[in-house]
Amino acid sequence: MAGFVNLLKLCVGADSVEDLLDWQRTHPSSYPTGERRHVTRMWPKREAEVVAGGSLYWVIKGVILCRQRIVRLDEVDRGDGIRRCGIVMEPEVIRTEAASRRPFQGWRYLDPADSPRDLPRLRLADSTLPEDLALALAEIGLR
């Protein structure tokens, strides 16, 4: 066991990593450190493993393309009696190799051994592959 586990989440409304980055730029963080928070209804039962080094891997149009390291989980109270989980992440969005994923609801655990690798820093300036090409490459194992 690696000691930590990642989470996998659909990035609804984004067509690219740039869309996610643009949204984060235009919606300032409420944290002085710039951390980002995504609120979800389900609380991870494996909380200790999630916060022990896990990341939230974003699925954009059926392909994992990036991640954000998870800092902590905060309870969110919206006054309706429903306990929600605020997944608090570092502000940096780290691009990853493309890996296809079927649609799902909510979030899923993602074992570190099954998580796509980060792109080398030298490739960060590369233009992003079109999602259909990234998906096709991921499906045949060429990420």
C-alpha positions as CSV (number, residue, x, y, z in Angstrom):
1,M,0.0,0.0,0.0
2,A,1.3,3.4,-1.0
3,G,0.0,5.2,2.2
4,F,-2.2,7.5,0.2
5,V,-5.0,7.3,-2.3
6,N,-6.1,9.8,-5.0
7,L,-9.6,10.9,-6.0
8,L,-11.0,11.0,-9.5
9,K,-13.6,13.6,-10.5
10,L,-15.3,14.8,-13.7
11,C,-14.5,18.4,-14.4
12,V,-18.0,19.4,-15.5
13,G,-18.3,22.3,-17.8
14,A,-14.7,22.3,-18.9
15,D,-13.6,21.3,-22.4
16,S,-9.9,21.6,-21.7
17,V,-7.3,22.2,-19.0
18,E,-7.3,25.8,-20.1
19,D,-11.0,26.0,-19.3
20,L,-10.3,24.8,-15.8
21,L,-7.4,27.3,-15.4
22,D,-9.5,30.1,-16.8
23,W,-12.4,29.3,-14.4
24,Q,-9.9,29.3,-11.4
25,R,-8.5,32.6,-12.6
26,T,-11.9,34.3,-12.9
27,H,-13.2,32.9,-9.6
28,P,-10.7,34.0,-7.0
29,S,-10.0,31.7,-4.0
30,S,-11.4,32.6,-0.7
31,Y,-8.3,31.3,1.0
32,P,-5.4,33.7,1.6
33,T,-3.0,31.0,0.4
34,G,-4.9,30.6,-2.9
35,E,-6.1,27.1,-2.2
36,R,-9.0,25.9,-4.2
37,R,-12.1,24.0,-2.9
38,H,-14.4,21.7,-4.6
39,V,-17.6,20.8,-2.7
40,T,-19.1,17.3,-3.0
41,R,-21.9,15.6,-1.1
42,M,-20.1,12.4,-0.3
43,W,-17.3,12.3,2.3
44,P,-14.4,9.9,1.6
45,K,-14.3,7.0,4.1
46,R,-10.6,6.8,3.4
47,E,-10.1,10.4,4.5
48,A,-6.7,9.7,6.2
49,E,-5.3,8.2,3.0
50,V,-6.7,11.0,0.8
51,V,-5.0,13.7,2.9
52,A,-1.8,11.7,3.3
53,G,-0.5,12.8,-0.1
54,G,-3.5,12.3,-2.5
55,S,-4.5,14.4,-5.5
56,L,-7.7,15.2,-7.2
57,Y,-7.4,14.0,-10.8
58,W,-9.7,15.9,-13.2
59,V,-11.4,14.0,-16.0
60,I,-12.1,16.5,-18.8
61,K,-14.3,15.2,-21.7
62,G,-13.5,11.6,-20.9
63,V,-9.8,12.0,-20.4
64,I,-7.7,12.5,-17.2
65,L,-5.5,15.5,-18.1
66,C,-4.5,17.1,-14.8
67,R,-4.5,17.0,-11.1
68,Q,-4.4,19.2,-8.0
69,R,-2.8,18.0,-4.7
70,I,-5.3,17.6,-1.8
71,V,-4.4,19.6,1.3
72,R,-7.4,18.7,3.5
73,L,-11.1,17.9,3.7
74,D,-13.3,20.6,5.3
75,E,-16.9,20.1,6.4
76,V,-19.2,22.5,4.5
77,D,-22.5,23.6,6.0
78,R,-24.9,25.3,3.7
79,G,-27.6,25.5,6.3
80,D,-29.7,22.6,4.9
81,G,-28.6,19.9,7.4
82,I,-26.6,18.0,4.7
83,R,-23.0,17.4,5.6
84,R,-20.8,18.1,2.5
85,C,-17.1,17.6,1.9
86,G,-15.0,20.5,0.8
87,I,-12.0,19.0,-1.0
88,V,-9.3,21.7,-0.4
89,M,-6.5,21.6,-3.0
90,E,-3.3,23.4,-3.7
91,P,-3.8,26.1,-6.3
92,E,-1.3,24.6,-8.8
93,V,-2.9,22.5,-11.6
94,I,-0.4,19.8,-12.7
95,R,-0.8,18.4,-16.2
96,T,-0.7,14.6,-16.5
97,E,-0.4,12.1,-19.3
98,A,-3.8,11.5,-20.9
99,A,-5.8,8.5,-19.6
100,S,-9.3,7.7,-20.8
101,R,-12.1,7.2,-18.2
102,R,-15.7,6.3,-18.7
103,P,-18.4,8.6,-17.3
104,F,-19.3,8.3,-13.7
105,Q,-21.1,10.3,-11.0
106,G,-19.5,11.8,-8.0
107,W,-15.9,10.9,-7.4
108,R,-14.0,7.7,-7.3
109,Y,-10.8,6.5,-5.5
110,L,-7.8,6.2,-7.8
111,D,-4.9,4.0,-6.7
112,P,-1.5,5.7,-7.1
113,A,-0.4,2.7,-9.3
114,D,-3.3,3.4,-11.7
115,S,-2.8,7.2,-11.8
116,P,-1.3,8.8,-14.9
117,R,2.1,10.3,-14.5
118,D,2.7,14.0,-14.4
119,L,3.9,15.5,-17.7
120,P,7.6,16.4,-17.6
121,R,8.0,20.1,-16.8
122,L,9.7,20.6,-20.2
123,R,6.5,19.6,-21.9
124,L,4.3,22.0,-20.0
125,A,4.7,24.7,-22.7
126,D,3.6,22.2,-25.4
127,S,0.2,22.9,-26.9
128,T,-2.5,20.6,-25.6
129,L,-3.6,17.8,-27.8
130,P,-7.2,18.0,-29.0
131,E,-9.4,15.9,-26.6
132,D,-10.4,13.4,-29.3
133,L,-6.7,12.8,-30.2
134,A,-5.7,12.5,-26.5
135,L,-8.6,10.0,-25.9
136,A,-7.6,7.9,-28.9
137,L,-4.0,7.8,-27.8
138,A,-5.0,6.9,-24.3
139,E,-7.3,4.1,-25.5
140,I,-4.5,2.4,-27.3
141,G,-2.1,2.9,-24.5
142,L,0.0,5.7,-26.0
143,R,-0.3,8.5,-23.5
